[in-house]
Amino acid sequence: MRLLFLHILVCINLVPSATGKTISGFFSSVAARNTRGQYIGKFLYHGKNALLHCRLEDIQAAVEKEATLILFREHTWLNLHESENLSCLEHLSKAELTIALNQEENNQTIPELHFPQTWYVSYVDHHTCEKGDIIASDAIQFEIMMFNPDAAGNPLDHFSAEETGLQGFYFLLLLAYFVATCIYAQPLWQTMQKGGPMHTVLKVLSTALLLQAGAALFNYIHLSRYAKDGIGISIMGSFAELFDMVSQIQMLYMLLSLCMGWTLGKNRKSQSKPLQWDSTPTSTGIALAAVITQGILLLWEQFEDADHHGYHAHRSMAGLLLIGLRVSLSMLFASSLYQIITVERSALKRDFYLSFAKGCFLWFLCHPTIVALSVVFNEYQREKIITIAVILCQSISVVVLYRLFLSRSLYWEVSSLSSVTLPLTMSSGHKSRYYS
């Protein structure tokens, strides 16, 4: 719980003030001089009639200081920051758009773009390239709004090109969750009420699914508000990441515990104990070690990339280590299940283990695989593709596992196995029961 509470604080405190496409703050002559232009933000524009709107509170001070916004395309911006020999004036002359802030409301239409491009926005004034001290220069309060054209071609869309379509996806996902709940909630509840050796597994699986649905709901709320004001509700995005993290950890804990419990119990002689979630120190230790490692890497990734993401593209060291962890765990799953299947004589039981393996591999390998495949797409498309594809794959994985544990023929047959046990039961005093 302490780890989860720490993650909440990290998500809330590390959200920067300019993550939205409505940016508020103060223009500072001192900051502009120190960095050859005060960096304001960036936006991925696309299409025709894209717009930048700037509103000032103190127009008189802006006119006196010759306040100006300068815009650079991404390749120009990166080249400037790699060039160390340019003078201040040469640096500013590379700007591809200049907006003189001489009115309270200032609008600038971005040139038509045949493909999405990132534009960087900076503030400069007549103090930026001057030498000597700046005398009594007041900061100017501003609000900048960046828009892409909507379906009708009007500049009203707050979403950048890399975010377009995510709100609609989360709406359809929530609709699918709602329909599935209406159809399957009652039969699932009745099945869980009956108890059985897999009762705890079904509860954990259902909790993980509810957490996924909660993450989707928080993302949709955040994006719906974002579509109206360009800011959204950052706390909702943070809670979405938190819910997803808890869901990932819970699934990892359950699947690894089950797999290791079966592997460690495969040589037991007792023929009377059904398949259930019992505790073994070794399997518990392995599962906890994997969970703690994943939690630490997720927190590390949050520190390195403070912007809200449905799923990270894993460009940082922490992200690469997370991919390595998932691949390593998949190899551990494969090795453990191979040991079980090779000594299992029952074709029905082998089918059970193979179906379980499919669900496990789909859950843990989908993210690394999709991240690797995403390199063939344009950079602005990658995060959106990763987000949608991972959510769909993990939803399919949950369906596979539900069908496996709820299937009458496999469930009751495998429940009578004596060669396997599962760790981490919720009650150490649980007595073995027989089912026919």
JOFENKA-V775959 format. One record per helix or strand. SS is the DSSP state (helix for helix, strand for strand). FROM is the first residue (numbers start at 1). TO is the last residue. If there is no record, write none. Layout:
# JOFENKA-V775959
ss | from | to
SS | FROM | TO
SS | FROM | TO
This chain:
# JOFENKA-V775959
ss | from | to
helix | 2 | 13
strand | 22 | 27
helix | 29 | 34
strand | 38 | 47
strand | 51 | 56
helix | 59 | 64
strand | 68 | 73
helix | 74 | 82
helix | 88 | 93
strand | 97 | 100
strand | 105 | 109
strand | 113 | 124
strand | 140 | 149
strand | 155 | 157
helix | 166 | 193
helix | 199 | 229
helix | 234 | 264
strand | 277 | 277
helix | 281 | 304
helix | 317 | 343
helix | 347 | 376
helix | 379 | 406
helix | 408 | 415
strand | 422 | 422
